[in-house]
Amino acid sequence: TADKNHHRFVGRIETHIIAIEITNATATVDDCLDYSRTRWKDARTGRSIAGSEGPAATWAVTTLRQTPAGWRITKAKARRKACTND
C-alpha cells in the first residue's frame, strides 16, 4: 500500500543472522539486515525516489516467546550500531 504521499516501499530485505540465544521459552535473535535493495517509489509514476535506498547494514534485535501456537515476536528494535558478532 502507498502512503498519503503516494510513496510505496519496494525491494527485498536480506537477513544475516549474527547470533541466536534461547533460554527456556524465550529467544533473542541478533540479525544484520541489508536494506540496500529497497527504496521508495512514487506509486503513481512507478519512479524511484532519489536518495531513498536503504542502508546496507542495520543491526536488529528481535525477542520471541514460545507459545502453544509457535514462536511469536514480542519485541523488535534496530540498534544504532554497526553489525558485529562480537
Beta strands, then each sheet from edge to edge (+ up, - down):
strand 1: 7-11
strand 2: 14-23
strand 3: 26-34
strand 4: 38-42
strand 5: 58-67
strand 6: 70-79
sheet 1: 1+ 4-
sheet 2: 2+ 3- 5+ 6-
end
